[in-house]
Amino acid sequence: MTDLPVVVPDVTADVLPFWDGAATDRLVIPRCRDCATFVWYPRAMCPECHSVDVAWVEVSGGGTIYSFTISHRAAGAWADHVPYVIAYVELDEGPRVLTNIVGADLDALRIGDPVTPVFHAAGATKVLRFTPASRAGGG
């Protein structure tokens, strides 16, 4: 499997801390100051209590595979990159992130496997993906 395509994100002021963190290989997400909920997808309002009092905090990025599928067919820029993994990763801090798993032995991949974040260049920033924890640094 070669490097997966990336779409250059539209970086808006509301989520700039997330993209600034990603550009430096750090996972920065909002956390509600009122109810302590970690918020995913990055946004300026808490989906639990609807507070707009959120702080951007760096999190470990560690997590486990909650669910995944292996795509064997694709169109457009993704067609030359099959098979690839689309997954939900449950972060250690709680939220579930829709992402790709890269650098994995597809036959060995299992729900519950620990993963760690990796960041791939996308214009002036980077996109978040995950790799098996045993491959950290090499994915």
C-alpha positions as CSV (number, residue, x, y, z in Angstrom):
1,M,0.0,0.0,0.0
2,T,1.4,3.4,-1.0
3,D,0.7,6.7,0.9
4,L,-3.0,7.5,0.9
5,P,-4.2,10.6,-0.8
6,V,-5.0,13.7,1.3
7,V,-7.5,16.4,0.8
8,V,-6.1,19.8,1.8
9,P,-8.5,21.0,4.5
10,D,-10.4,24.2,4.6
11,V,-8.8,25.7,7.8
12,T,-11.3,28.1,9.4
13,A,-10.8,30.3,12.5
14,D,-13.2,28.1,14.6
15,V,-10.9,25.1,14.3
16,L,-7.5,26.7,13.8
17,P,-6.1,25.3,17.1
18,F,-6.7,21.7,15.8
19,W,-4.9,22.4,12.5
20,D,-2.1,24.3,14.1
21,G,-1.5,21.2,16.4
22,A,-1.7,18.8,13.5
23,A,0.9,20.8,11.6
24,T,3.3,20.1,14.5
25,D,2.3,16.4,14.9
26,R,0.1,17.1,18.0
27,L,-3.5,16.2,18.6
28,V,-5.3,19.2,20.0
29,I,-9.0,19.0,20.5
30,P,-11.7,21.1,22.4
31,R,-12.7,20.2,25.9
32,C,-15.8,21.8,27.5
33,R,-15.0,23.8,30.6
34,D,-18.5,23.3,31.9
35,C,-19.0,19.6,31.6
36,A,-15.5,18.3,30.9
37,T,-16.5,16.6,27.6
38,F,-13.8,16.1,25.0
39,V,-15.3,17.2,21.7
40,W,-14.9,15.5,18.4
41,Y,-15.1,16.6,15.6
42,P,-13.3,19.9,16.5
43,R,-15.7,22.8,16.9
44,A,-16.3,25.7,19.2
45,M,-19.4,24.4,21.0
46,C,-19.9,21.4,23.3
47,P,-22.4,18.9,21.8
48,E,-23.3,17.6,25.3
49,C,-24.2,20.8,27.2
50,H,-24.1,23.3,24.3
51,S,-21.6,25.5,26.1
52,V,-19.3,27.7,24.0
53,D,-16.8,27.7,26.9
54,V,-14.3,25.3,25.4
55,A,-10.6,25.1,25.8
56,W,-8.2,23.6,23.3
57,V,-6.1,20.9,24.9
58,E,-3.4,18.6,23.7
59,V,-4.4,15.0,24.2
60,S,-2.3,11.8,24.0
61,G,-3.8,10.7,20.7
62,G,-3.6,7.1,21.9
63,G,-6.6,4.9,21.5
64,T,-8.0,1.7,20.3
65,I,-9.8,0.5,17.1
66,Y,-13.5,0.7,17.8
67,S,-14.6,-0.5,14.4
68,F,-13.0,-0.8,10.9
69,T,-13.5,-2.0,7.4
70,I,-11.0,-2.7,4.6
71,S,-11.9,-1.0,1.3
72,H,-10.9,-3.1,-1.7
73,R,-12.6,-0.8,-4.3
74,A,-12.3,2.9,-4.7
75,A,-12.7,5.7,-7.3
76,G,-10.8,8.8,-8.1
77,A,-7.5,9.5,-6.2
78,W,-8.1,6.5,-3.9
79,A,-8.4,3.9,-6.7
80,D,-4.6,3.2,-6.8
81,H,-4.4,2.8,-3.0
82,V,-6.6,-0.2,-2.3
83,P,-6.8,-2.0,0.0
84,Y,-6.9,0.6,2.7
85,V,-8.5,0.8,6.2
86,I,-11.3,3.1,7.2
87,A,-11.8,3.0,11.0
88,Y,-13.3,4.6,14.1
89,V,-10.7,5.0,16.7
90,E,-11.8,5.6,20.3
91,L,-9.3,8.0,21.8
92,D,-8.1,7.3,25.4
93,E,-9.9,10.6,26.3
94,G,-13.3,9.2,25.0
95,P,-14.3,10.6,21.6
96,R,-14.4,8.4,18.5
97,V,-12.6,9.6,15.4
98,L,-13.3,8.5,11.8
99,T,-9.9,8.0,10.2
100,N,-7.6,5.7,8.3
101,I,-5.3,3.1,9.8
102,V,-2.0,3.1,8.0
103,G,1.1,0.9,8.3
104,A,-0.9,-2.1,9.4
105,D,-0.8,-5.8,8.6
106,L,-4.4,-6.0,7.3
107,D,-4.8,-9.7,8.1
108,A,-3.8,-9.1,11.7
109,L,-5.9,-5.9,12.4
110,R,-8.5,-6.4,15.2
111,I,-11.1,-4.4,17.0
112,G,-9.5,-3.3,20.3
113,D,-6.0,-3.0,18.9
114,P,-4.1,-0.1,20.4
115,V,-3.2,2.7,17.9
116,T,-1.2,5.9,18.0
117,P,-1.6,9.0,15.8
118,V,0.4,9.8,12.7
119,F,0.2,13.0,10.7
120,H,0.4,13.2,6.9
121,A,1.2,16.4,5.0
122,A,-1.8,18.2,3.5
123,G,-1.0,21.7,2.2
124,A,0.2,24.0,5.0
125,T,-1.0,21.5,7.7
126,K,-1.3,17.7,8.2
127,V,-4.2,15.2,8.4
128,L,-4.7,12.8,11.3
129,R,-4.4,9.1,10.8
130,F,-3.5,6.2,13.1
131,T,-1.1,3.3,13.0
132,P,-0.9,0.2,15.2
133,A,0.9,1.1,18.5
134,S,3.5,-1.5,17.9
135,R,4.5,0.4,14.7
136,A,4.6,3.8,16.3
137,G,7.3,5.9,14.6
138,G,7.4,3.6,11.6
139,G,3.9,4.1,10.2
